[in-house]
Amino acid sequence: MADQFKQEVLAEHNRIRVQHSAKPLVLDESMCLYAQSWANQLASRNTLQHRTENEYGENLYVQFGRTQCSGEDAVQSWYKELKDYTLVNRIRA
């Protein structure tokens, strides 16, 4: 995962988290490697699915037709799913 992309994802997550009075995230390189390993497996199988046994939350994102996407694009795509959740009990509506 390119450093610029990681920084864009982190910055956009934290920009959104401020709107919800949530504490900022801090980049954890070991978690980045964990995520990249799974992304590589998915790419090799040409599939998109969550890990069945995952100790972390995860967001999946794929984009076709553009050579590059920004970290902001990915985070905004995930954030658009907010309408599918109730924040009171934090479960999927």
JOUR-V651350 format. One record per run of one state. SS is the DSSP state (h for helix, s for strand, l for the rest). FROM is the first residue (numbers start at 1). TO is the last residue. Records with the same first field share a line. If there is no record, write none. Layout:
# JOUR-V651350
SS=FROM-TO ; FROM-TO
This chain:
# JOUR-V651350
l=1-2 ; 20-28 ; 46-70 ; 87-90 ; 93-93
h=3-19 ; 29-45 ; 71-84
s=85-86 ; 91-92
